[in-house]
Amino acid sequence: MWDTLKLFFDTFGNYITVPIIIFIICLIFKAPVKKAFMSAVLIGVGLKGMAFITSAFGSVLSALVTKLIEQTGINLPALDVGWQAVASVAYSTDIGMMFIGVGLIFQIVIFLVKITDIFQPSDLWNNYSIIVWGSLLYQIKGNLVISFVLMLFVNLVVLLLAEIVQKRWSTYYHYPGCAMIAPHHMGDVPLYLVLDFILGKLGADKINLRPDAIKKKIGFLGEPMYVGLIVGLILGIVGNISTLNEMTSWGQVADVAVTCSAVMAIFPKIAGLFASGFTVITDYSRKTLKKSKYGKDREFIIAVNDALGYGEAATLTTGLLVIPVALLLAFILPGNIVLPVMVLPSLPYMVEVPVSLSNGNIFKSWIAACIVFCAKLLMASSWAAVFTEIAVNAGYEVTAGTVLIIGFILSNCTAGLITYAFLTMNPIIIGLVIAVYLLCFVLFKKNKQKVWDYLEHNAMGGAQAAAGTSGGETA
């Protein structure tokens, strides 16, 4: 059975499996077949369209990064092979295939019994980001039961963190009733919450680098398309800094600039198409649940893909500006052994949390993201050897000359620390970790609205402070 399931996922991938899952869920919530089909097609087309853009974008950035690495002489033993490799490895393990079924049932049950208001199965594909931690533990300890307990516990923690920032994320990106729950991003939430508070106290909110404020100051150059052009120009020059006397270097500079500009202009339109596919499931799920005991006195939140926020102006700009710093950090950070390559085009995904918390403050988000990236490099470094062993056992071919491989999915600091606790196999340590979660869970559930109001006030208060300092409108 697991071999058949693996073959299905390998054959069709997320562009087909996600629409199929959405179609089935729409039917379960009593949507007409025609609307369910249209919803599934929109989501499939949106996913594929975003993949076209990010793939083309990634190839342009990868060439730039490769040149920069060659020029700087950075040589690190662990190569970042991207999330695709991690997903492939996760779904190639027996424990990973088993979790697909068990995890789906678990996610439906905890929604029905109101442990969470987030309906996670609508973003089922991202389960690989949970599965990989169970695979790591099973590879080291060989204990199937404790590995499953770890995956289910990480799932609970991810949903709690997603619910904490849900209102702020959905408000900023204009997707009401939706939650971005990608585990590899939710694991950074605790650090970003702390940094958002500290940076706010240090005055970062007073620096009003938000898209609207930038547009007001510099006119048409503040439009996302032109911001992408400027940021791309900066990246291209940095990547070719030692060969700017060559015509080919300026050709690459121009290519990177236009590519960044194109992504800023086109991606939001594709993301809008993708988002429209969730309208049916959102509307009919709420109608159906309102008539059942499971929908009484609760808010229904749909889990959505992190791609919805990628092309937003502040998000994409912040992510692109982190790229040169990320490479610098990889070179100078003590203890790091990972060479970040494939993760670089994905950095805009990683900054959605700080961007939404700061209400689009590019400066504040950039500082926070650079600090968090340090922690992510060290976490990824600590798991490189184990992941390489799992990947090889799962049939992944490591290229000649590569010592270790890793994907930045494994830079998830929260899940990584939890896995280290489970690795001790010490019931007291594991019990303490679970107790911390239960305490946070109870406190949040009792004060959910207060937490959401605080994050909203903090984000909008920062925007107002910046507007007051610059004498402009709130961005």
C-alpha positions as CSV (number, residue, x, y, z in Angstrom):
1,M,0.0,0.0,0.0
2,W,2.8,2.4,0.9
3,D,4.6,1.7,-2.3
4,T,1.4,2.6,-4.3
5,L,1.0,5.8,-2.3
6,K,4.7,6.7,-2.9
7,L,4.3,6.0,-6.6
8,F,1.2,8.3,-6.7
9,F,3.1,11.2,-5.0
10,D,6.2,10.6,-7.1
11,T,4.2,10.5,-10.4
12,F,1.9,13.4,-9.9
13,G,3.6,15.8,-7.5
14,N,2.0,18.7,-5.7
15,Y,0.6,20.3,-8.9
16,I,-1.8,17.4,-9.2
17,T,-2.2,16.0,-5.7
18,V,-3.1,19.3,-4.1
19,P,-5.9,20.1,-6.6
20,I,-7.2,16.5,-6.1
21,I,-7.2,17.0,-2.3
22,I,-9.0,20.3,-2.7
23,F,-11.6,18.8,-5.1
24,I,-12.4,16.0,-2.6
25,I,-12.6,18.4,0.4
26,C,-14.9,20.7,-1.6
27,L,-17.2,17.8,-2.3
28,I,-17.1,16.8,1.4
29,F,-18.3,20.3,2.3
30,K,-21.2,19.8,-0.2
31,A,-19.9,22.2,-2.9
32,P,-21.4,21.5,-6.4
33,V,-19.2,19.3,-8.6
34,K,-18.7,22.1,-11.1
35,K,-17.5,24.6,-8.6
36,A,-15.3,22.0,-6.9
37,F,-13.7,21.2,-10.2
38,M,-13.2,24.8,-11.1
39,S,-11.6,25.4,-7.7
40,A,-9.2,22.5,-8.2
41,V,-8.2,23.6,-11.6
42,L,-7.5,27.2,-10.4
43,I,-5.3,25.9,-7.6
44,G,-3.4,23.6,-10.0
45,V,-2.9,26.3,-12.6
46,G,-1.9,28.8,-9.9
47,L,0.7,26.3,-8.4
48,K,2.1,25.5,-11.8
49,G,2.2,29.2,-12.8
50,M,4.1,30.1,-9.6
51,A,6.4,27.2,-10.2
52,F,7.2,28.5,-13.7
53,I,8.1,31.9,-12.2
54,T,10.2,30.7,-9.2
55,S,12.0,28.1,-11.4
56,A,13.0,30.8,-14.0
57,F,13.8,33.2,-11.1
58,G,15.8,30.5,-9.4
59,S,17.9,29.7,-12.4
60,V,18.9,33.3,-12.9
61,L,19.8,33.8,-9.2
62,S,21.6,30.4,-9.1
63,A,23.9,31.5,-11.9
64,L,24.6,34.8,-10.0
65,V,25.2,33.0,-6.7
66,T,27.5,30.4,-8.4
67,K,29.6,33.3,-9.8
68,L,29.7,35.0,-6.5
69,I,30.8,31.9,-4.7
70,E,33.6,31.3,-7.3
71,Q,34.8,34.9,-6.8
72,T,34.8,34.8,-3.0
73,G,36.2,31.3,-2.8
74,I,33.6,30.1,-0.3
75,N,34.1,26.3,0.2
76,L,31.8,24.6,2.7
77,P,31.3,20.8,3.1
78,A,27.4,20.7,3.2
79,L,25.6,21.7,0.0
80,D,22.0,23.1,0.2
81,V,20.0,21.0,-2.3
82,G,16.6,22.6,-1.8
83,W,13.2,21.8,-0.5
84,Q,12.4,19.6,-3.5
85,A,15.1,17.1,-2.5
86,V,13.9,17.1,1.1
87,A,10.3,16.4,0.0
88,S,11.5,13.6,-2.3
89,V,13.5,12.0,0.5
90,A,10.7,12.4,3.1
91,Y,8.1,10.8,0.8
92,S,10.6,8.0,-0.1
93,T,10.8,6.7,3.5
94,D,8.4,4.1,4.8
95,I,7.6,6.2,7.9
96,G,6.9,9.1,5.6
97,M,4.4,7.2,3.6
98,M,2.7,5.9,6.7
99,F,2.4,9.4,8.1
100,I,0.4,10.6,5.0
101,G,-2.5,8.5,6.1
102,V,-2.1,8.7,9.9
103,G,-1.3,12.4,9.7
104,L,-4.4,13.2,7.6
105,I,-6.7,11.4,10.1
106,F,-4.9,13.2,13.0
107,Q,-5.3,16.6,11.4
108,I,-9.0,16.0,10.7
109,V,-9.6,14.8,14.3
110,I,-7.9,17.7,16.1
111,F,-9.9,20.1,13.9
112,L,-13.2,18.4,14.7
113,V,-12.6,18.3,18.4
114,K,-11.6,21.9,18.3
115,I,-8.0,21.6,19.4
116,T,-7.3,23.9,16.4
117,D,-9.5,26.1,14.2
118,I,-7.1,25.6,11.3
119,F,-8.2,23.0,8.7
120,Q,-4.8,21.6,7.8
121,P,-5.6,19.0,5.1
122,S,-6.1,21.8,2.5
123,D,-2.3,22.2,2.6
124,L,-1.5,18.5,2.9
125,W,1.6,18.6,0.6
126,N,3.6,20.5,3.2
127,N,3.4,17.5,5.5
128,Y,6.9,16.5,4.2
129,S,8.2,19.3,6.4
130,I,6.9,17.4,9.4
131,I,7.7,13.9,8.1
132,V,11.4,14.7,7.7
133,W,11.9,15.1,11.5
134,G,10.4,11.7,12.2
135,S,12.6,10.2,9.5
136,L,15.7,11.7,11.2
137,L,14.7,10.3,14.6
138,Y,13.9,6.9,13.2
139,Q,17.2,6.8,11.3
140,I,19.1,7.4,14.5
141,K,17.0,5.5,17.1
142,G,15.0,3.0,15.0
143,N,12.0,3.5,17.3
144,L,8.8,3.7,15.2
145,V,6.5,4.7,18.0
146,I,8.5,7.6,19.4
147,S,9.2,8.8,15.8
148,F,5.4,9.0,15.2
149,V,4.8,10.7,18.5
150,L,7.5,13.3,17.5
151,M,5.8,14.0,14.1
152,L,2.3,14.4,15.7
153,F,3.7,16.6,18.4
154,V,5.6,18.8,15.9
155,N,2.3,19.0,14.0
156,L,0.5,20.3,17.1
157,V,3.2,22.9,17.8
158,V,3.1,24.1,14.1
159,L,-0.6,24.6,14.3
160,L,-0.4,26.6,17.6
161,L,2.3,28.9,16.1
162,A,0.3,29.3,12.9
163,E,-2.8,30.2,14.9
164,I,-0.9,32.8,16.9
165,V,0.2,34.7,13.8
166,Q,-2.8,33.8,11.6
167,K,-4.8,37.0,12.0
168,R,-1.8,39.2,11.4
169,W,-0.7,37.2,8.3
170,S,-4.2,37.1,6.8
171,T,-4.8,40.8,7.5
172,Y,-1.5,41.9,5.9
173,Y,-1.7,39.7,2.8
174,H,-5.5,40.2,2.5
175,Y,-6.5,36.5,2.7
176,P,-9.3,36.6,5.4
177,G,-10.0,33.2,7.0
178,C,-6.7,31.7,5.8
179,A,-3.5,30.7,7.6
180,M,-0.1,30.0,6.2
181,I,1.0,26.9,8.1
182,A,4.2,25.8,6.3
183,P,6.1,24.1,9.2
184,H,9.5,25.3,8.0
185,H,8.3,28.9,8.4
186,M,6.2,28.4,11.6
187,G,9.3,27.1,13.4
188,D,10.8,30.6,13.1
189,V,7.8,32.3,14.7
190,P,9.1,32.4,18.3
191,L,12.3,34.1,17.2
192,Y,10.5,36.6,15.0
193,L,8.0,37.5,17.8
194,V,10.9,38.2,20.2
195,L,12.9,40.1,17.6
196,D,9.9,42.1,16.5
197,F,9.4,43.3,20.1
198,I,13.1,44.1,20.7
199,L,13.6,45.9,17.3
200,G,10.5,47.9,18.0
201,K,11.9,49.0,21.4
202,L,15.2,49.9,19.6
203,G,13.3,52.3,17.3
204,A,13.2,50.2,14.1
205,D,9.5,51.1,13.6
206,K,10.5,54.7,13.1
207,I,12.3,53.9,9.9
208,N,9.4,53.9,7.4
209,L,10.6,51.6,4.6
210,R,7.2,50.4,3.5
211,P,6.1,50.1,-0.1
212,D,3.5,52.9,0.1
213,A,5.9,55.2,1.9
214,I,8.7,54.5,-0.7
215,K,6.3,55.1,-3.6
216,K,5.2,58.4,-2.0
217,K,8.8,59.6,-1.7
218,I,10.2,58.5,-5.0
219,G,7.1,58.4,-7.2
220,F,6.8,55.8,-10.0
221,L,10.1,54.2,-8.9
222,G,8.3,53.1,-5.8
223,E,6.1,50.8,-7.8
224,P,6.8,47.1,-7.2
225,M,8.0,46.5,-10.7
226,Y,10.6,49.3,-10.5
227,V,11.6,48.4,-6.9
228,G,12.3,44.9,-8.3
229,L,14.4,46.5,-11.1
230,I,16.5,48.5,-8.5
231,V,16.9,45.6,-6.1
232,G,17.9,43.3,-9.0
233,L,20.4,45.8,-10.2
234,I,22.0,45.9,-6.8
235,L,22.1,42.1,-6.6
236,G,23.6,41.9,-10.0
237,I,26.3,44.4,-9.3
238,V,27.2,42.7,-5.9
239,G,27.4,39.3,-7.7
240,N,29.7,40.7,-10.4
241,I,31.6,43.2,-8.2
242,S,35.1,41.9,-9.3
243,T,34.3,41.7,-13.0
244,L,32.4,44.8,-13.7
245,N,35.0,45.7,-16.4
246,E,33.6,42.9,-18.6
247,M,30.6,43.2,-20.9
248,T,29.3,39.7,-20.0
249,S,29.0,40.8,-16.3
250,W,26.8,43.8,-17.2
251,G,24.7,41.4,-19.3
252,Q,24.1,39.3,-16.2
253,V,23.4,42.4,-14.1
254,A,20.8,43.5,-16.6
255,D,19.3,40.0,-16.7
256,V,19.0,39.8,-12.9
257,A,17.5,43.3,-12.8
258,V,14.8,42.6,-15.4
259,T,14.1,39.2,-13.9
260,C,13.5,40.6,-10.4
261,S,11.3,43.3,-12.0
262,A,9.3,40.7,-13.9
263,V,8.7,38.6,-10.7
264,M,7.5,41.6,-8.8
265,A,5.1,42.5,-11.6
266,I,3.8,39.0,-12.5
267,F,3.8,36.9,-9.4
268,P,1.0,38.8,-7.5
269,K,-1.3,38.1,-10.5
270,I,-0.6,34.4,-10.4
271,A,-0.9,34.3,-6.6
272,G,-4.3,36.0,-7.0
273,L,-5.4,33.3,-9.4
274,F,-4.2,30.6,-7.0
275,A,-6.0,32.3,-4.1
276,S,-9.3,32.5,-5.9
277,G,-9.3,28.7,-6.0
278,F,-9.8,28.7,-2.2
279,T,-13.0,30.7,-2.4
280,V,-15.3,27.7,-2.9
281,I,-13.8,25.6,-0.1
282,T,-13.9,28.6,2.3
283,D,-17.5,29.5,1.5
284,Y,-19.0,26.0,1.5
285,S,-17.0,24.7,4.5
286,R,-18.3,27.6,6.6
287,K,-21.9,27.0,5.4
288,T,-21.7,23.3,6.1
289,L,-20.0,23.6,9.5
290,K,-22.4,26.2,10.7
291,K,-25.1,23.6,10.4
292,S,-23.1,21.0,12.3
293,K,-22.0,20.7,15.9
294,Y,-18.4,21.1,14.8
295,G,-18.9,24.6,13.5
296,K,-20.7,26.0,16.5
297,D,-19.1,29.1,18.2
298,R,-15.8,28.8,16.3
299,E,-13.8,30.5,13.5
300,F,-13.0,28.2,10.5
301,I,-9.6,28.9,9.1
302,I,-8.3,27.3,5.8
303,A,-4.6,26.3,5.6
304,V,-3.0,27.8,2.5
305,N,0.3,27.6,0.7
306,D,3.1,30.1,1.5
307,A,3.2,31.0,-2.2
308,L,0.3,33.4,-1.6
309,G,2.6,35.9,0.1
310,Y,5.7,35.5,-2.1
311,G,5.1,38.2,-4.7
312,E,4.0,41.0,-2.3
313,A,6.2,44.0,-2.7
314,A,7.7,44.3,0.8
315,T,8.1,40.5,1.1
316,L,9.9,40.0,-2.2
317,T,12.1,43.1,-1.6
318,T,13.1,42.0,1.9
319,G,13.8,38.4,0.7
320,L,16.0,39.6,-2.1
321,L,17.9,42.0,0.2
322,V,18.7,39.1,2.5
323,I,20.5,37.2,-0.2
324,P,23.9,38.9,-0.1
325,V,23.9,38.9,3.7
326,A,23.0,35.2,3.7
327,L,26.1,34.4,1.7
328,L,28.3,36.6,3.9
329,L,26.9,34.9,7.0
330,A,27.6,31.5,5.6
331,F,31.2,32.5,5.1
332,I,31.9,34.1,8.5
333,L,29.5,32.5,11.0
334,P,31.4,30.2,13.4
335,G,30.1,26.6,13.3
336,N,28.4,26.9,10.0
337,I,29.2,24.2,7.4
338,V,26.3,24.8,5.0
339,L,26.6,26.5,1.6
340,P,23.2,28.1,0.9
341,V,22.4,27.9,-2.8
342,M,18.9,26.5,-3.5
343,V,17.4,28.4,-0.5
344,L,18.3,31.8,-1.8
345,P,15.4,32.2,-4.3
346,S,13.1,31.0,-1.5
347,L,14.1,33.7,1.0
348,P,10.9,35.8,0.2
349,Y,8.9,32.8,1.6
350,M,10.9,32.8,4.8
351,V,10.3,36.5,5.5
352,E,6.5,36.4,5.3
353,V,6.2,36.2,9.1
354,P,8.4,39.2,10.0
355,V,7.0,41.3,7.1
356,S,3.4,40.7,8.3
357,L,4.4,41.3,12.0
358,S,5.9,44.6,11.1
359,N,3.1,45.6,8.6
360,G,5.5,45.7,5.7
361,N,8.5,47.4,7.3
362,I,11.3,46.3,5.0
363,F,14.1,47.6,7.2
364,K,12.8,45.9,10.4
365,S,12.0,42.7,8.6
366,W,15.4,42.6,6.9
367,I,17.2,42.9,10.2
368,A,15.1,40.2,11.9
369,A,15.5,37.9,8.9
370,C,19.3,38.2,8.9
371,I,19.5,37.4,12.6
372,V,17.2,34.4,12.2
373,F,19.2,33.2,9.2
374,C,22.2,32.8,11.5
375,A,20.2,30.4,13.7
376,K,18.9,28.6,10.7
377,L,22.4,28.1,9.3
378,L,23.6,26.5,12.6
379,M,20.5,24.3,12.8
380,A,20.9,23.1,9.3
381,S,24.6,22.5,9.9
382,S,23.8,20.3,12.9
383,W,21.6,17.9,10.9
384,A,23.6,17.7,7.6
385,A,25.4,14.4,8.4
386,V,22.2,12.6,9.5
387,F,20.1,13.9,6.6
388,T,22.8,12.9,4.1
389,E,22.7,9.3,5.5
390,I,18.9,9.2,5.2
391,A,18.9,10.6,1.7
392,V,21.5,8.1,0.5
393,N,19.5,5.2,2.1
394,A,16.4,6.5,0.3
395,G,18.1,6.4,-3.0
396,Y,19.2,10.0,-3.4
397,E,22.3,10.3,-5.5
398,V,24.9,12.7,-4.0
399,T,26.9,14.3,-6.8
400,A,30.7,13.6,-7.0
401,G,32.7,16.0,-4.8
402,T,29.9,16.7,-2.4
403,V,30.6,15.6,1.2
404,L,27.2,16.4,2.8
405,I,23.8,17.6,1.6
406,I,21.0,19.4,3.5
407,G,17.8,21.3,2.7
408,F,16.8,24.4,4.6
409,I,13.6,22.7,5.6
410,L,15.8,21.3,8.3
411,S,16.8,24.8,9.5
412,N,13.5,24.9,11.4
413,C,14.8,25.9,14.8
414,T,11.7,24.9,16.8
415,A,11.2,21.5,15.3
416,G,15.0,20.9,15.4
417,L,15.2,21.6,19.2
418,I,12.1,19.4,19.8
419,T,13.7,16.6,17.9
420,Y,16.9,17.0,19.9
421,A,14.8,16.6,23.1
422,F,13.2,13.5,21.7
423,L,16.6,12.1,20.8
424,T,17.5,11.9,24.4
425,M,14.7,9.3,24.9
426,N,14.5,10.7,28.4
427,P,10.9,10.8,29.5
428,I,11.5,13.7,31.8
429,I,13.0,15.9,29.1
430,I,10.3,14.9,26.6
431,G,7.7,15.5,29.3
432,L,9.0,19.0,30.0
433,V,8.9,19.9,26.3
434,I,5.3,18.7,26.1
435,A,4.4,20.5,29.3
436,V,5.8,23.8,27.8
437,Y,3.6,23.3,24.8
438,L,0.5,22.6,26.9
439,L,1.1,25.7,29.0
440,C,1.5,27.9,25.8
441,F,-1.6,26.2,24.3
442,V,-3.8,26.9,27.3
443,L,-2.6,30.5,27.7
444,F,-3.1,31.2,24.0
445,K,-6.6,29.7,23.9
446,K,-7.6,31.7,26.9
447,N,-6.2,34.9,25.6
448,K,-6.4,34.4,21.8
449,Q,-8.1,37.7,21.0
450,K,-5.8,39.6,23.3
451,V,-2.8,38.1,21.5
452,W,-4.2,39.0,18.1
453,D,-5.1,42.5,19.3
454,Y,-1.6,43.0,20.6
455,L,0.1,41.9,17.4
456,E,-2.3,44.1,15.4
457,H,-1.7,47.1,17.6
458,N,2.1,46.5,17.5
459,A,2.1,46.3,13.7
460,M,-0.2,49.2,13.1
461,G,1.4,51.2,15.9
462,G,4.8,50.8,14.3
463,A,3.4,52.0,11.0
464,Q,1.8,55.0,12.6
465,A,5.0,55.9,14.4
466,A,7.0,55.7,11.2
467,A,4.4,57.8,9.4
468,G,4.5,60.4,12.2
469,T,8.3,60.5,12.0
470,S,8.3,60.9,8.2
471,G,5.3,63.2,8.2
472,G,3.5,60.8,5.8
473,E,0.5,58.5,5.7
474,T,0.4,55.1,7.4
475,A,1.7,52.5,4.9
